[in-house]
Amino acid sequence: MVLPLVSRVASPYSDHMMRKILMSLAAVLLLAAPAMAEKLSLNAISGYLNSFQTASGEFTQINADGTISTGRLYIKRPGRIRFEYNPPENSLVMAGGGTVAIFDGKSNSSAEQFPLSQTPLNLILERNVNLARRSMVVGHQSDGKTTTVIAQDPEHPEYGNIRLVFTANPIELRQWVITDGGGDQTTVVLGELAKGVTLQPSLFNIRHEEARRQ
């Protein structure tokens, strides 16, 4: 199951604008990476992910159907994440209490919900990330500028996988690509992440959000 799942919402961007955004994203990744960099070890990447509990920043999402969405991301490990989508979508995807909830910005109906444990994103939201354990990493390579790690739940490969792209000096997570069990892909390109930020518990409280929307 692709996360976020609101990729089915129509994109507000024209084809020309989408091409400009994609070119800009490629340029950002190219400029962010050093000319050459050694492949980051799994221990170094795990250490980076464990080095912060909270983070927030802008994101651009390339959906499975080729459309593009933008918004703001909030992370609070373990197990909590929130995607706020910009207008005209106004959709919301949040995880808290072991559950993922998808709120449709164009509907007042109850959120669609499913277990966080059934999504690949759960792997980087764990309390203690250890990519080297449990044979969870099925790919680990470098193109000389970035290091890519592909991970999946070894007990449930049908849940799909997550491909994480990092740059070095210092280590930063730049994007992830989630592939669901059906092969559909959603790419999230991250802006600069502000770490150690104060995030209110209500940002990840599904019941609170449902009550607010009534």
C-alpha positions as MATLAB code, in Angstrom:
seq = 'MVLPLVSRVASPYSDHMMRKILMSLAAVLLLAAPAMAEKLSLNAISGYLNSFQTASGEFTQINADGTISTGRLYIKRPGRIRFEYNPPENSLVMAGGGTVAIFDGKSNSSAEQFPLSQTPLNLILERNVNLARRSMVVGHQSDGKTTTVIAQDPEHPEYGNIRLVFTANPIELRQWVITDGGGDQTTVVLGELAKGVTLQPSLFNIRHEEARRQ';
ca = [
       0.000    0.000    0.000;
       1.482    3.289   -1.103;
       1.953    5.889    1.601;
       0.845    8.631    1.310;
      -2.285    7.340   -0.398;
      -3.757   10.669   -1.481;
      -1.807   10.469   -4.736;
      -5.101    9.718   -6.428;
      -6.087   13.402   -5.948;
      -5.777   15.371   -9.177;
      -2.706   17.586   -9.423;
      -3.235   21.374   -9.650;
      -0.168   21.714  -11.887;
      -0.036   21.850  -15.687;
       2.244   19.487  -17.611;
       4.652   22.388  -18.282;
       4.801   23.298  -14.597;
       5.288   19.641  -13.613;
       8.300   19.387  -15.927;
       9.787   22.539  -14.386;
       9.288   21.164  -10.873;
      10.885   17.830  -11.762;
      13.885   19.598  -13.292;
      14.213   21.766  -10.188;
      14.099   18.707   -7.913;
      16.825   17.021   -9.932;
      18.959   20.151   -9.682;
      18.490   20.339   -5.913;
      19.646   16.765   -5.453;
      22.620   17.309   -7.768;
      23.752   20.478   -5.996;
      23.216   18.936   -2.556;
      25.531   16.040   -3.303;
      29.322   16.307   -3.336;
      31.174   15.592   -6.567;
      32.130   12.153   -5.270;
      31.271   10.458   -1.995;
      31.933    7.039   -0.516;
      29.002    4.735    0.065;
      27.524    5.354    3.495;
      27.478    2.312    5.765;
      24.214    0.923    7.133;
      25.416    1.693   10.645;
      26.096    5.329    9.703;
      22.648    5.687    8.136;
      20.952    4.035   11.117;
      22.859    6.362   13.420;
      21.654    9.374   11.452;
      18.008    8.260   11.609;
      18.350    7.626   15.353;
      20.027   11.002   15.932;
      16.756   12.940   15.934;
      13.306   12.357   17.369;
      11.470   15.227   15.694;
      11.789   16.967   12.343;
       9.745   19.078    9.960;
      10.143   20.456    6.457;
       8.610   20.990    3.045;
       8.132   18.101    0.638;
       7.239   17.493   -2.975;
       5.454   14.268   -3.813;
       5.498   12.586   -7.221;
       2.465   10.333   -7.278;
       2.085    6.953   -8.936;
       0.013    8.504  -11.740;
       2.696   11.128  -12.489;
       0.927   14.036  -10.809;
       2.706   16.230   -8.271;
       1.649   17.368   -4.801;
       3.381   19.635   -2.289;
       3.039   20.187    1.426;
       4.690   20.077    4.828;
       5.936   17.042    6.696;
       6.200   16.455   10.457;
       8.029   13.504   12.005;
       8.015   12.436   15.622;
       9.698    9.120   16.223;
       8.756    6.523   17.140;
       5.754    5.843   14.975;
       4.384    9.310   14.191;
       4.315   11.255   10.942;
       2.035   13.846    9.357;
       1.731   15.008    5.727;
      -0.185   18.268    5.277;
      -0.982   18.884    1.601;
      -1.175   22.374    0.162;
      -4.329   23.767   -1.516;
      -6.248   22.961   -3.532;
      -5.908   19.415   -2.175;
      -6.018   20.186    1.568;
      -5.676   16.466    2.221;
      -3.968   15.029    5.276;
      -2.155   11.777    5.995;
      -1.122   11.090    9.575;
       0.198    8.207   11.648;
      -0.102    7.824   15.389;
      -0.902    5.083   17.854;
       0.137    2.436   15.335;
      -2.485    3.560   12.804;
      -2.334    5.510    9.546;
      -5.327    7.762    8.755;
      -6.059    9.408    5.406;
      -8.311   12.475    5.445;
      -9.768   13.581    2.123;
      -9.697   17.362    1.924;
     -12.823   17.400   -0.250;
     -14.951   15.216    2.023;
     -16.214   15.285    5.605;
     -16.393   11.501    5.769;
     -14.389    9.531    8.313;
     -10.728    8.889    7.639;
      -9.597    5.741    5.894;
      -7.415    3.844    8.395;
      -5.007    0.908    8.362;
      -2.069   -0.375   10.487;
       1.215    1.527   10.242;
       3.012   -1.824   10.528;
       1.713   -2.713    7.065;
       3.566    0.177    5.397;
       7.275    0.317    4.486;
       7.538    3.747    6.137;
       7.214    1.990    9.493;
      10.815    0.823    9.062;
      12.271    4.329    9.551;
       9.795    5.344   12.247;
      10.905    2.655   14.684;
      12.248    3.687   18.073;
      15.646    2.237   17.271;
      16.390    1.927   13.571;
      18.901   -0.799   12.748;
      19.023   -1.352    9.013;
      21.600   -4.120    9.340;
      19.341   -6.428   11.339;
      16.725   -8.963   10.279;
      17.881   -8.981    6.673;
      15.609   -5.995    6.106;
      17.942   -4.366    3.558;
      17.576   -5.830    0.074;
      19.606   -3.172   -1.721;
      22.533   -0.904   -0.750;
      24.453    0.989   -3.405;
      26.068    4.308   -4.299;
      26.277    6.237   -7.559;
      29.273    8.209   -6.265;
      27.089   11.123   -5.158;
      24.294    9.550   -3.138;
      23.758    6.322   -1.203;
      20.547    4.380   -1.746;
      19.131    1.814    0.664;
      16.170   -0.398   -0.211;
      14.461   -1.965    2.796;
      11.424   -4.140    3.400;
       9.887   -6.153    6.195;
      11.502   -9.596    5.731;
       8.476  -11.268    7.278;
       6.017   -9.422    5.024;
       7.570   -8.578    1.640;
       4.033   -8.224    0.298;
       3.794   -4.888    2.128;
       6.206   -3.425   -0.416;
       9.517   -1.641    0.125;
      11.029    1.768    0.724;
      14.019    3.189   -1.172;
      15.886    5.833    0.809;
      18.355    8.254   -0.802;
      21.024    9.942    1.329;
      23.793   12.454    0.767;
      26.924   12.706    2.914;
      29.020   15.329    4.730;
      26.789   15.688    6.679;
      24.426   12.756    6.197;
      20.970   13.888    5.118;
      17.890   12.041    3.930;
      16.945   13.591    0.576;
      14.089   11.454   -0.689;
      12.283    8.162   -0.401;
      10.358    6.055   -2.867;
       7.650    3.737   -1.577;
       6.664    0.792   -3.749;
       3.457   -0.938   -2.706;
       2.591   -4.602   -3.102;
       1.073   -3.894   -6.504;
       4.200   -2.193   -7.829;
       2.896    1.404   -7.715;
       5.489    3.974   -6.630;
       5.217    7.251   -4.736;
       8.301    9.481   -4.452;
       8.716   12.076   -1.703;
      11.512   14.622   -2.207;
      12.433   16.425    0.997;
      13.449   20.017    1.512;
      15.749   21.003    4.355;
      14.640   19.197    7.504;
      14.609   21.195   10.750;
      15.434   18.703   13.490;
      14.744   18.828   17.218;
      11.623   20.943   16.736;
       8.780   21.026   19.252;
       5.704   19.229   17.901;
       2.380   19.098   19.720;
       0.931   15.592   20.348;
      -2.329   16.690   18.691;
      -0.544   16.731   15.307;
      -0.541   12.928   15.410;
      -3.819   12.294   17.265;
      -6.272   10.757   14.807;
      -9.291   11.037   17.105;
      -8.522   14.700   17.757;
      -8.352   15.364   14.013;
     -11.621   13.552   13.384;
     -13.354   15.555   16.103;
     -11.934   18.805   14.720;
     -13.347   18.061   11.281;
     -16.895   17.336   12.466;
];
